[in-house]
Amino acid sequence: MSNKMDNAKNLYIRGIQDGEIDEVLSNYMGESYTQHSTGVGEGKEGFRAFFLDFFKRNPRREIQIVRAIEDGDFVFLHVLQNLNDGSVKWITMDVFRANEAGKIVEHWDVIDAYPESIVNEDPILGEFCVKDLEKTESNKKTIRLFLTEVLQNKELDKYHDYVSNDIIEHSQWIQQENTDFKEAVKKFGVYYDFVFKVIGQGDHVVAYSQVIVDGKAYAIFDLFRLKDGKIVEHWDNREIVPSRDELTNSGKF
């Protein structure tokens, strides 16, 4: 595990779970910290202020890091937050950018509620193992092409060029609508307005995008697992993009 991976995980475990804010600010963050999380103020002091209040509202916190990958300066974490003995559960998908020393200097996230009941596949819990490290760049290329050709250009006839027929689907909203990714694109007018970031490690690739669904702009993280060049498993989180007058920092992207 790299220094930047340790620092990203410690930000969650030592900071958000254990409440050691000063330890996080001093040891795991760089001198500057750019924040993109909805509702959190800019910089290290914005982080401190938000979470001191968060701790008062949520005195009992259990953090489970389910998946973690790294790519260059970036770390992705897939996290389940269990607050106040299960009265509130959040799924978060986070990307952290680290400086040359491995300290965290920028953060993006999308937060979704853990469902009260599971439709089919659990939206986060499950096994995780990174495989096929030698295929990292080719898998990232496959996802970029899928996002561009199928989800931006709407060339849906190419869908199964990229997606396995027996894909394991964890997306809450796709499961709730009793549909698949391809039909959801048509049914809800899903349009990937722009793809902000694609990172990957081995058989896992993450894309962070602004997506229009039913005319509304969402920030969406998609996590894909690939096998033999095709998508075989998919998770996502989505969150409405706040308006400019609601921003407390530089915005979701």
Secondary structure, DSSP 8 states (H G I E B T S, - for coil): --HHHHHHHHIIIIIIIT--HHHIIIIIEEEEEEE-STT--SHHHHHHHHHHHHHHH--SEEEEEEEEEEETTEEEEEEEEEETTTTEEEEEEEEEEE-TTS-EEEEEEEEEE--SS-SSS-SS-S------GGGHHHHHHHHHHIIIIIIIS--GGGHHHHEEEEEEE--HHHHHTT--HHHHHHHTT-EEEEEEEEEEETTEEEEEEEEEETTEEEEEEEEEEEETTEEEEEEEEEEE---GGG-SSS---
